[in-house]
Amino acid sequence: MNRVVPVAALEAETMALARRLAEGPTLAYSKAKHLFRQSFDRGLAGQLEAERDAFCASTRTRDLGAGAPAFFDWRPPTFEGR
């Protein structure tokens, strides 16, 4: 997400983004970042396999247990990073 804000609003906008990221699925963010970094060193087949493995591992997390019901109930999820 990119946006241009006045200098006077920069700190408030930065803190709002930091809060939004911290309240999000930090475990999933971490896995996605790790997969992205590794994608430069492996071929497509290897990357797809790694992404499949990460997705399957994510289905066993508490965050999925919090996120899926919240999605279906149309309410904000509460993620724990576990």
NORWO-V600265 format. One record per pair of residues at least 24 apart in sequence whose C-alpha atoms are under 6 Angstrom apart, sorted by the first residue. I is the first residue (numbers start at 1). J is the second residue. Records with the same first field share a line. If there is no record, write none. Layout:
I->J + J
//
This chain:
25->79
26->81
27->81
//
